[in-house]
Amino acid sequence: MPKPIIIVTGFGPFVGHEERNASWEAVRLLPDRLLFKNDSYEIRKLEVPVTYEAVDRIVPLIWAAEPSLVVHVGVHGGISTINLEHGSYTTGYCKPDFANRCLPCDKITLHGKEATSSSEPCPALTTNLDIERIAQELNLETNTKCCCSTEVGNYLCGYIYLKSLDVDPDRTLFVHVPNIGKPYTSEETKATLYRLIEKCLDDLATSKKLI
């Protein structure tokens, strides 16, 4: 059974974002605890190096903690909105990471039932969270513009999302945030992430998937 733990990850430096990564700058500002429906949840924040090896090492540790929710956050320099990603591709992760290492193309091993339940290759895994509703509510309740996206990409953002979706699509979400100040401050992005976590917990509670 999931524990009252929420794990939120941001990424470390990579090409074009060597000094600071907007995702981690917002994630690290989140509080250590969140109160939801009279239950106290611990928020664990992790900075993930932008390498395939780090993702392969860290994702199993994340899920070994039996969290109620996992939210991965990454930066996208080409957006001015906060994007909730529907899902992630199962192939095509051929771009070198920040350590200049590559994955063998189309050699990703998945174990979840969504990826292995059919004899045909599964092109993508998707979250079961109702992100359309969550985005609509965030647009009414925050000072940021939130959108739903199907373009998580074939780099580390897509890869970490894929690996967590393979474990539990009910409790996994990836969020892309814009560069700092374009247009939101880290504080504004953090505030939206906090409300997003609450919305995800509410979605899980409604579908009776929460503790």
MORAJO-V822124 format. One record per pair of residues at least 6 apart in sequence whose ideal C-beta (glycine too) atoms are under 7 Angstrom apart, sorted by the first residue. I is the first residue (numbers start at 1). J is the second residue. D is the distance in whole Angstrom. If there is no record, write none. Layout:
i=I j=J d=D
i=I j=J d=D
This chain:
i=1 j=211 d=6
i=2 j=66 d=5
i=2 j=67 d=6
i=2 j=68 d=4
i=2 j=211 d=5
i=3 j=66 d=5
i=3 j=67 d=7
i=3 j=68 d=7
i=4 j=39 d=6
i=4 j=40 d=7
i=4 j=41 d=5
i=4 j=42 d=6
i=4 j=68 d=6
i=4 j=211 d=6
i=5 j=41 d=7
i=5 j=42 d=5
i=5 j=44 d=6
i=5 j=65 d=6
i=5 j=67 d=4
i=5 j=68 d=6
i=6 j=34 d=7
i=6 j=41 d=5
i=6 j=42 d=7
i=6 j=43 d=5
i=6 j=67 d=6
i=6 j=68 d=6
i=6 j=69 d=5
i=6 j=197 d=6
i=7 j=44 d=5
i=7 j=46 d=7
i=7 j=62 d=5
i=7 j=65 d=7
i=7 j=67 d=5
i=7 j=70 d=5
i=8 j=27 d=5
i=8 j=30 d=6
i=8 j=43 d=6
i=8 j=45 d=5
i=8 j=71 d=5
i=8 j=73 d=7
i=9 j=27 d=7
i=9 j=46 d=5
i=9 j=48 d=5
i=9 j=72 d=5
i=9 j=73 d=7
i=10 j=21 d=6
i=10 j=23 d=4
i=10 j=24 d=3
i=10 j=26 d=7
i=10 j=27 d=4
i=10 j=28 d=7
i=10 j=47 d=6
i=10 j=73 d=5
i=11 j=21 d=5
i=11 j=23 d=5
i=11 j=24 d=6
i=11 j=48 d=5
i=11 j=50 d=5
i=11 j=74 d=5
i=11 j=75 d=7
i=11 j=156 d=7
i=12 j=21 d=6
i=12 j=24 d=6
i=12 j=47 d=5
i=12 j=48 d=7
i=12 j=49 d=5
i=12 j=50 d=6
i=13 j=21 d=6
i=14 j=50 d=4
i=14 j=98 d=4
i=15 j=98 d=7
i=16 j=77 d=7
i=17 j=75 d=6
i=21 j=75 d=6
i=22 j=75 d=4
i=22 j=177 d=5
i=22 j=178 d=7
i=22 j=179 d=5
i=22 j=180 d=5
i=23 j=73 d=4
i=23 j=74 d=5
i=23 j=75 d=5
i=23 j=177 d=6
i=24 j=47 d=5
i=25 j=180 d=6
i=25 j=186 d=4
i=26 j=73 d=7
i=26 j=177 d=6
i=26 j=186 d=5
i=26 j=189 d=4
i=26 j=190 d=5
i=26 j=193 d=6
i=27 j=45 d=5
i=27 j=73 d=5
i=27 j=193 d=7
i=28 j=45 d=6
i=29 j=186 d=6
i=29 j=187 d=7
i=29 j=190 d=4
i=30 j=43 d=5
i=30 j=45 d=6
i=30 j=190 d=6
i=30 j=193 d=6
i=30 j=194 d=6
i=31 j=43 d=6
i=32 j=42 d=7
i=32 j=43 d=6
i=33 j=40 d=6
i=33 j=41 d=7
i=33 j=42 d=6
i=33 j=43 d=6
i=34 j=41 d=5
i=34 j=43 d=6
i=34 j=197 d=6
i=36 j=198 d=6
i=36 j=201 d=5
i=37 j=205 d=7
i=41 j=68 d=7
i=46 j=58 d=7
i=48 j=54 d=6
i=48 j=55 d=7
i=48 j=58 d=6
i=48 j=160 d=7
i=49 j=98 d=7
i=50 j=97 d=6
i=50 j=98 d=4
i=50 j=156 d=5
i=51 j=97 d=4
i=51 j=98 d=6
i=51 j=99 d=5
i=51 j=101 d=7
i=52 j=97 d=5
i=52 j=101 d=7
i=52 j=103 d=5
i=52 j=159 d=6
i=55 j=156 d=6
i=55 j=159 d=6
i=55 j=160 d=5
i=55 j=163 d=6
i=59 j=160 d=7
i=59 j=163 d=4
i=59 j=164 d=6
i=62 j=70 d=6
i=63 j=167 d=5
i=67 j=171 d=7
i=68 j=171 d=7
i=68 j=204 d=7
i=68 j=210 d=6
i=68 j=211 d=6
i=69 j=171 d=5
i=69 j=197 d=7
i=69 j=200 d=5
i=69 j=201 d=6
i=69 j=204 d=7
i=70 j=164 d=5
i=70 j=171 d=6
i=70 j=172 d=5
i=71 j=173 d=5
i=71 j=175 d=6
i=71 j=197 d=6
i=72 j=160 d=5
i=72 j=161 d=6
i=72 j=164 d=6
i=72 j=174 d=5
i=73 j=175 d=5
i=73 j=177 d=6
i=73 j=193 d=7
i=74 j=157 d=4
i=74 j=174 d=7
i=74 j=176 d=6
i=75 j=177 d=6
i=75 j=179 d=6
i=76 j=83 d=7
i=76 j=176 d=4
i=76 j=178 d=7
i=77 j=179 d=5
i=79 j=176 d=6
i=79 j=178 d=5
i=80 j=178 d=5
i=80 j=182 d=6
i=80 j=183 d=6
i=81 j=145 d=5
i=81 j=146 d=6
i=81 j=147 d=5
i=81 j=178 d=7
i=82 j=144 d=5
i=82 j=146 d=5
i=82 j=175 d=6
i=82 j=177 d=6
i=82 j=189 d=7
i=82 j=192 d=6
i=83 j=147 d=5
i=83 j=149 d=4
i=83 j=175 d=7
i=83 j=176 d=4
i=84 j=131 d=4
i=84 j=134 d=6
i=84 j=135 d=5
i=84 j=146 d=6
i=84 j=148 d=5
i=84 j=149 d=7
i=84 j=173 d=7
i=84 j=175 d=6
i=85 j=149 d=5
i=85 j=152 d=4
i=85 j=161 d=6
i=85 j=174 d=4
i=85 j=175 d=7
i=85 j=176 d=6
i=86 j=126 d=5
i=86 j=127 d=7
i=86 j=131 d=7
i=86 j=148 d=6
i=86 j=149 d=7
i=86 j=150 d=5
i=87 j=124 d=5
i=87 j=125 d=6
i=87 j=126 d=3
i=87 j=127 d=6
i=87 j=165 d=7
i=88 j=124 d=6
i=88 j=125 d=6
i=88 j=152 d=5
i=88 j=158 d=5
i=88 j=161 d=4
i=88 j=162 d=4
i=88 j=165 d=6
i=89 j=123 d=7
i=89 j=124 d=5
i=89 j=154 d=6
i=89 j=158 d=6
i=89 j=162 d=7
i=90 j=108 d=6
i=90 j=110 d=7
i=90 j=115 d=7
i=90 j=122 d=6
i=90 j=123 d=6
i=90 j=124 d=6
i=90 j=125 d=7
i=90 j=162 d=6
i=91 j=106 d=5
i=91 j=108 d=7
i=92 j=154 d=4
i=93 j=103 d=5
i=93 j=108 d=7
i=93 j=154 d=5
i=93 j=158 d=7
i=93 j=159 d=5
i=94 j=102 d=6
i=94 j=103 d=7
i=94 j=105 d=5
i=95 j=154 d=7
i=95 j=155 d=5
i=96 j=102 d=5
i=97 j=156 d=6
i=110 j=116 d=7
i=110 j=166 d=5
i=111 j=166 d=6
i=112 j=166 d=4
i=112 j=167 d=6
i=114 j=122 d=7
i=114 j=125 d=6
i=114 j=169 d=6
i=115 j=122 d=5
i=115 j=125 d=6
i=115 j=166 d=6
i=125 j=162 d=6
i=125 j=165 d=4
i=125 j=166 d=6
i=125 j=169 d=6
i=126 j=169 d=7
i=127 j=165 d=7
i=127 j=169 d=5
i=127 j=172 d=6
i=127 j=173 d=5
i=128 j=169 d=5
i=128 j=170 d=5
i=129 j=173 d=6
i=129 j=200 d=6
i=129 j=203 d=5
i=130 j=203 d=5
i=131 j=148 d=5
i=131 j=173 d=7
i=132 j=148 d=6
i=134 j=196 d=7
i=134 j=199 d=4
i=134 j=200 d=7
i=134 j=203 d=7
i=135 j=146 d=4
i=135 j=147 d=6
i=135 j=148 d=5
i=137 j=199 d=6
i=138 j=146 d=4
i=138 j=192 d=6
i=138 j=195 d=6
i=138 j=196 d=6
i=138 j=199 d=7
i=139 j=145 d=6
i=139 j=146 d=5
i=141 j=195 d=6
i=142 j=191 d=7
i=142 j=192 d=5
i=142 j=195 d=6
i=143 j=188 d=6
i=144 j=184 d=6
i=144 j=188 d=6
i=144 j=192 d=5
i=146 j=192 d=7
i=149 j=176 d=7
i=152 j=158 d=4
i=152 j=161 d=6
i=152 j=174 d=6
i=157 j=174 d=7
i=157 j=176 d=7
i=161 j=174 d=4
i=164 j=172 d=4
i=165 j=172 d=5
i=170 j=209 d=5
i=171 j=204 d=7
i=173 j=200 d=6
i=175 j=193 d=7
i=175 j=196 d=7
i=177 j=189 d=5
i=178 j=184 d=7
i=180 j=186 d=6
i=201 j=210 d=6
i=204 j=210 d=4
